[in-house]
């Protein structure tokens, strides 16, 4: 059950980052919804989403 909740929270965080345009505050474009990003956020949960966000901030988008 905890794994499912973690996966859902990861996807919700990714959606919220894009919906509220949080990446624009640091001068980066929104994170695209590519299959690689969605799978990483779904399987990795919150840590996976943080990896996607950090890679986007560093200028190396995943997928």
N, C-alpha and C positions, 0 to 999 in steps of 0.2 A: 504494500500500500504506500509506503514511504517513497518508493522509487517512482510510482505513478504520479504522486503529488509533486515530487521534485521535477519530473519531466514537464508537467503542466505549468509549474511556476517558471521554468526556464523559458518556455514558449510565451508565456504572458509577459515576462520581463522584456523579451525581444520585441513583442508587439508594443508595449508601453514606451520603450525607448524610441521607436519609430513614430508612434502616434503623437507623442508630446514633443517631437523634434529635439530630443536631448543632445543629439550629436552636433546640431548646429551651434550650440553654445561653445563648443571647442573648435569650430571651423571645419568640421568633417561632414560629408554627406550621410544620408540615412543608410542604414544597413539593408542590403537587398535581401529579399526572401528567396534565396536560391535553395535548391534541394540539399546542398552540402550544409548550409547554415541551419536549415530546419532540422536535419538529422542530427547535427552536432548539438543543437539546443535541446532536442527531444531526448537523445540518449545521454547527454552529459548533464542535463538539468541546469541548475543554477551555475555550477562551475563551467559548464560548456558555454553557457550564454556569456559569462564573464570573459572567457577566452575569445569568443567572437567579437565582443565589444573592444577588448584590449587590442586585438589584431587590427580592427578598423581604426582605432586611435593611432596606432603606430604606422598606418598607411599601407598595411598589407592585408587587404580584405580576404577572408576565407571564402573560397568558391568563386 
